[in-house]
Amino acid sequence: MPTTPAPAPFTADDYRARMARAAESAADAGLAGVLVAPGPDLVYLTGYQPTAITERLTVLVLAAGQEPVLVVPTLEAPDAEHAPGSAALTLRDWTDGKDPYTVTAPLLDVDGRFGVSDNAWAMHLLGLQKELPGTSYVSLTEALPMLRAVKDEHELARLAAAGAAADEAYGEIVKVRFEGRKETEVAADLAGLLLKYGHSQVDFTVVGSGPNGANPHHEAGDRTIERGDMVVLDFGGLKHGYGSDTTRTVHVGEPSAEEQRVHDVVREAQQAGFDAVRPGAACQDVDRASRALIADAGYGEYFIHRTGHGIGVTTHEPPYMIEGEERPLVPGMCFSIEPGIYLPGRFGVRIEDIVTVTDDGARRFNNTDRAMAIVE
Amino acid sequence: MPTTPAPAPFTADDYRARMARAAESAADAGLAGVLVAPGPDLVYLTGYQPTAITERLTVLVLAAGQEPVLVVPTLEAPDAEHAPGSAALTLRDWTDGKDPYTVTAPLLDVDGRFGVSDNAWAMHLLGLQKELPGTSYVSLTEALPMLRAVKDEHELARLAAAGAAADEAYGEIVKVRFEGRKETEVAADLAGLLLKYGHSQVDFTVVGSGPNGANPHHEAGDRTIERGDMVVLDFGGLKHGYGSDTTRTVHVGEPSAEEQRVHDVVREAQQAGFDAVRPGAACQDVDRASRALIADAGYGEYFIHRTGHGIGVTTHEPPYMIEGEERPLVPGMCFSIEPGIYLPGRFGVRIEDIVTVTDDGARRFNNTDRAMAIVE
């Protein structure tokens, strides 16, 4: 099977630089610091991923001019010590029965305002709010939405490799049998192909056939795919720690004129979104470009989600390509462009590529044919 | 392969009763209501589990005398409608680009105090705090710690079945080869056995050999198991939606006198914890009973975690058997009793059963031999 060598791991210096940049960005935003919970923010900043996220508090405290401190349960300290970024921080452990908030409080300004990971547990935020009533908090997506959004060259290489692997999977899935098989069977094929092409984790394998394709969040079900079905294939996961996410809509046998027309509109809308990407454009401009094309074609009410989302150490993160998101695109940002048309009870079409902003426009990480493939 | 028939699914009436009880418990605790996030609380109360937990707000609002309302992203509404508990609640969906907190706010008392799922995202809590500055919040574990703790007969049957399946897995794992194989290989065997005996999800398969056993949170690594090793085996997952979690410590070949002694102490401590279980005893009494036995044997400083945790729709939840937890045991509560001794750099021993409180004592859901098995 075709494989590429694994990229060089990120080093403690890489993580030190990311943590320093986060602390500086926080200070620039008027924050006393950043509180990072297990999950993608912590993976990005330290490389540490607890084996399970539990009710026991783990939090990374970052503040400008202060050594990063990772508060961890004593039980998990040995694992945390082995994280690639741990050489760039101090561990402070707390034992079952102690109050983890009293352990964390001395690390915080008692009247500071802190950015906190979106997915930090509410119970931990409440614990800190109670322990330090003078502090205040704002979610990292609100305070520092672009913290992980601009990728460096090593991250771009990983995202490109993940996209290429997903493309390889698509190249094979259009050759499998669709007619007469259940959606879940094709989804299992897709998952196997993502793993075959180097993914370590499959996040989703949507197979939306016929009317199921009209529910944009349908995954894959017991429905048997029939000749004449449109089939939305939306799949992705993580390879070397970075995400893939691509969608193509295929047809079992020859499409009707209407099906072809809807597919053409979505394909043009996807291209219009891509053409709108350049440094300095607003995120919402990408959404508007795709949406205008679909609306002009008369399908505006059937495009019922935003046009795109960022991707990095997760398959779903800022920046969002949505009306109202006025922040500018910056070279190195990576996100999906995925317009769709969903005709309730009938069929859906979605076409999605991951793209990155370049110095003068955009580059795609998915490059399979966007024309409607005919499958059997 | 031995299998038992799947239990009858919980019905909308079951979920209606659970939601009503939660709302009443909240009112009794002086709360205006309960805000339930995706995760185990939502599974328990509605049977609904989104395919992915994302930044899009999903929240169940419960308040005494008020119809339960589930706020969901429009994209996910079709999935939510199919949840088994959805007939007992009202769905209110919100579309990308809308502010989900303004959609949720009218459901809340503007100056009420609410219990909120521990694992609700901090960003959502902050969104509600900002939208309704007069509201206040407390984590459900603090406000209603025993919301899911007392199991009904149908839940007990599921937990018993999960425990029996884990016991079947143990019965087979002691027959596999240990010496000369990596921990990860034995862990894979364990995972396969849990699935073979009906688990739908494997949560953990700890194989801690020799010095790795002295790290209670070690999972399984590249270490090759050698003759003379103690090996901690701690494994569990979900079967029919309810958890298993059991630990036995085995030995490759004949143990030394010291190894046998440590194992005997842990086994006696586990029994002492079990003997302390009865309605009305405090949770901490179970911890104290196990801990006293280990301390009296001179190993007190090497028992570095609490004695147990609850289990239900998760493998890790209240009640906790820990010093300071003075709440009383109630018939139907289910939790682990899992004392251990960890000698750094040398070996560890842990023995764990899931037990339930009965009207006059306790009953084990794990019933394999607690004596040290000799494996090859």
Interface residues (C-beta under 8 A of the other chain):
Chain A: A37 T51 A52 T54 E55 T74 L75 E76 P78 D79 T95 D96 G97 V116 S117 D118 N119 A120 W121 A122 M123 H124 L125 L126 G127 Y137 V138 S139 L140 T141 E142 D203 F204 N215 P216 H217 H218 E219 I304 H305 R306 H316 I322 E323 G324
Chain B: A37 T51 A52 T54 E55 T74 L75 E76 P78 D79 T95 D96 G97 V116 S117 D118 N119 A120 W121 A122 M123 H124 L125 L126 G127 Y137 V138 S139 L140 T141 E142 D203 F204 N215 P216 H217 H218 E219 I304 H305 R306 H316 I322 E323 G324
